[in-house]
Amino acid sequence: MSESKEIKNTKSAPAKRKGFKGLGGRIAKTFREYKSEFKKIVWPTPKQVVMNTVATLVFCAIVGIFIAVVDWLLGLGLSLVVSA
């Protein structure tokens, strides 16, 4: 005994053309999405900006001093090797 399956003939929506027609709508949608994303941003307070800037400058100074010391030590070591 074989059962026949009924296949539904569904029409899919016509594919949108990706040409210049509809380009303005896609651009407008993109900017609407940008606007909604910008509303989600939590901007730092001026105090947080100052504290983050100070922390960045201090860290850069520490790294700079470390690199200068390593450079000086390597230069000193190289001069000892070359002079020997």
Secondary structure, DSSP 8 states (H G I E B T S, - for coil): ------------------SSTTHHHHHHHHHHHHHHHHTT-----HHHHHHHHHHHHHHHHHHHHHHHHHHHHHHHHHHHHHH-
